[in-house]
Amino acid sequence: HRCDLPILVEGGPRVAHAFHLAGLFDLYVFIVAPAVFAGIDAAGLFAGAGVMSMEGVWRGRFEDVVRLGDDLRITMLPADPQG
């Protein structure tokens, strides 16, 4: 059963990873601030096993980029499989 209503899922890296793996998304909206958390202990966007090759990488396309003060809002959709 698929819901046609938009649903916002906001959570940490584990929630994002679970929804991504299950394919339960239509788009991603990232808010990017001009700040860098450097180091091996920095939390990533997704928590869980990654892909082992470039063939397994999820590809998207940028739909929209908007400046919000000092931040950016980036909307990304799945890449068009037709190219």
C-alpha positions, 0 to 999 in steps of 0.5 A, a space after each residue: 500500500 503506497 501513500 500519495 500524500 507527502 510525508 516529511 521524515 526527519 531523523 538521524 542517520 539511522 532513520 535516513 539510511 533505513 528509509 533509503 534502503 527501503 526505497 521509501 522516498 521520492 526526493 531528498 531535501 538537504 539544508 547545507 550550512 557553511 560549517 565543516 565537522 571534520 574527522 573520523 568521528 563526524 556523523 554522516 548523513 546515513 548510518 549503516 553499510 555502504 555500497 562496495 562499488 560505483 555501480 551500487 551508488 544511488 544517483 540523483 539529479 539536482 532539482 532546485 538549489 535555493 540560498 537561505 541566508 548563509 545556508 543552501 537548500 538543495 532538492 534532489 530527485 532520483 536520476 532519470 533512468 532514461 538518461 
